[in-house]
Amino acid sequence: MAFKKRFTPRKKFCRFCANKNLPVDYKRADILKDFITDRGKIIARRITGTCAKCQRRLTVEIKRARQMALIYYTATHSTEFKKKMR
């Protein structure tokens, strides 16, 4: 009788607490895009692994970047999406 290996998920860690030099800033849209889906939703911390404190800061900075038009609100505002529609 063969025993199946149990699935053990990897321990998630906060990228911002692990690397103190990585700022959570609205001007760094390349970092913020890692925490947004292609539809424009903010990804939950249980999926990304960020701590609660950094997730709250991250949410505020994403909303600031959207307000400053550095990040799109939804996929329909994206130029890539408009090209696919043609």
C-alpha positions in Angstrom: 0.0 0.0 0.0 1.6 3.3 -1.1 1.3 6.3 1.1 0.5 9.6 -0.4 2.6 12.5 0.5 0.7 15.1 2.4 0.7 18.6 0.8 2.4 21.1 3.0 2.1 24.6 1.8 5.1 26.9 2.0 5.3 29.4 4.8 4.2 32.8 3.4 6.2 35.8 4.4 5.8 39.5 4.1 8.0 40.9 1.4 8.1 44.3 3.0 9.1 43.1 6.5 11.7 40.7 5.1 13.3 43.5 3.0 13.3 46.8 4.9 14.7 48.6 1.9 11.6 47.8 -0.2 9.3 50.8 0.3 5.6 50.7 0.2 5.1 53.9 -1.9 2.5 55.0 -4.4 5.2 56.1 -6.8 6.5 52.5 -7.2 3.7 51.2 -9.4 5.8 48.3 -10.6 5.8 46.9 -7.0 2.1 47.7 -6.4 1.1 45.8 -9.6 2.2 42.6 -8.0 -0.6 43.0 -5.5 -3.4 43.7 -8.0 -5.3 41.3 -10.2 -5.6 41.8 -13.9 -9.1 43.0 -13.2 -7.9 45.7 -10.8 -8.8 44.1 -7.5 -6.5 44.3 -4.5 -5.3 40.7 -3.6 -6.1 39.6 -0.1 -3.3 39.2 2.4 -4.0 35.5 3.0 -3.0 34.9 -0.7 0.0 37.3 -0.9 1.3 36.6 2.6 1.8 40.2 3.6 1.3 41.0 7.3 -1.7 43.0 8.5 0.2 46.2 9.0 1.8 46.2 5.6 -1.4 45.2 3.9 -3.2 48.2 5.3 -0.3 50.5 4.1 -0.3 48.7 0.8 -4.1 49.3 0.3 -3.7 53.0 1.0 -0.8 53.3 -1.4 -2.6 51.4 -4.2 -5.6 53.7 -3.8 -3.3 56.7 -3.9 -1.6 55.4 -7.1 -5.0 54.9 -8.7 -6.0 58.5 -7.8 -2.8 59.8 -9.3 -3.5 57.7 -12.5 -0.4 55.5 -12.0 -2.4 52.3 -11.8 -5.7 51.6 -13.6 -8.9 51.1 -11.6 -10.2 48.3 -13.8 -9.1 46.3 -16.8 -11.4 48.2 -19.1 -9.3 51.3 -18.6 -6.2 49.5 -19.7 -4.8 50.1 -23.2 -4.1 46.3 -23.6 -7.7 45.5 -23.0 -8.9 48.1 -25.6 -6.5 46.6 -28.2 -8.1 43.1 -27.6 -11.6 44.5 -28.1 -10.8 45.8 -31.6 
